[in-house]
Amino acid sequence: MRGINGVVKKALGDMEFTAGGGAVNWFPGHMAAATRAIRHRLKLADMVIEVRDSRIPLSSANQDLQPHLSSKRRVIALNKKDLANPNIMHKWVHFFDSCNQDCIPINAHSKSSVRKLLELVEFKLKEAISREPTLLVMVVGVPNVGKSALINSIHQIASERFPVQEKMKRATVGPLPGVTQDIAGYKIAHQPSIYVLDTPGVLVPSIQDIETGLKLALAGSVKDAVVGEERIAQYLLAVLNSRGTPFHWKHLNNRRMEGIQYEPEERHRFNLNDLQPKRRAPPNKSDVLYIEDLVTEVQRALYTTVSEFDGNVEDENDLESLIEVQFEALQKAMKIPHKAAEARLRVSKKLLTLFRAGKLGPFILDDVPITKKS
């Protein structure tokens, strides 16, 4: 069977949401200034933690910064590992190892996970620590890969470990890319003094590879408004269909997809926005059940449309037709009124929210490159 990436690329071809939508460009003014500042400060850094999204280990690398990062001590932290396919993640670690690049999958919200990262960083800095009184570690990455969440976890661990004197400031964390717009330094240890610099997420001025741009948008590293929720949702559906993911869902969730028993209508007041990564109380049991049922309805709708599809998902015209049918099926599954204004947009937003929260399952969108050592 041909590699998934080849299938998707052939199917995407000149579909409206790829070539018609054009290349993905999001480079606001603060990114240009931040990029210059990052390059300047990199000269002073003793270590760099490059945070990437585990779902797109290559696509989430800022290519403009790579020449500067390759000459530094560097650890690639593949964040959001809880959203990535564990059956493939070890292959990515092996790939980076074959490139002589330190890499570790992490969950920035898990202290135990971040501790492992810090242990690796300290080990790599051991030689420098022996002769330098002050060390600087920079955290870099594209928008919304979890840099600020990582900084906050490091602060919590450091406050337990070291007698940090000054009151530590929390980094701003939000579900939208571009929250951090300045470079701030945080002292995390004494003897030696170790400072961690959190930096804004920066992209390249123009993402020429359209699929790379769409992957970044799907993962939330580019503002939805820049690309368009419908275009991103179309890409997501193209990937799911090309990979045969709905058939995998059917295999895993056979019983639930046979039929769903709903509780009273009042329960459906739950807002999907509660899935966004914000600081709030966890949803109650009724809300959790609602999300589970919604996910099952979405999965069942996509499985039904694919199983009844008599075209070829590798043909761009057939795939485009299937996606149109799926939007209608999803609108019914999500109980969005047919006459509702912007119904298609609402479908897109809900589908993207479920994907980004990991409710549709763990994914890795990039393919592991084939190396001579593999």
Disulfide bonds with the S-S distance in Angstrom:
none
